[in-house]
Amino acid sequence: MAKTVNKDMIISEMLQIDEAIAPILMRSGMHCIFCPSAQMETLEEAAAVHGIDVNFLINGINAYLAAKEG
């Protein structure tokens, strides 16, 4: 079964799925993904703080995960 992320996932949970999600987040402007807040913030909360469209992030991350599954 393919792995996917959603807006309610904690950032640290997403990184446990695949550490290569980190560069995707960082390219989007989310540079504090390894800070203590990432242990408690959902993707939606972090995106809101950084002014990033959460759906854009979800689509990009899930596309990466689907391509990796091949």
C-alpha positions, 0 to 999 in steps of 0.5 A: 500500500502506498504511503501518503501524507495529510494535513493533520500529520505531525511533521516528525511523523512525516519524516519517519515515513521518508527523510527525503520529505525534508528537502521538499519542505525546505524548498517550499520555505519551511526551514525549521523542520528539525526544530522542537516545534516540528515535534508537535506541529501538524503540516497544516499548522506549520504551513500556515505559520510560513504562509505556504499552501498546505495543499501544494505541499501535500500534493508534492509530497504525495507525488514524490512518495507515489513515484518512489513506490513506482 
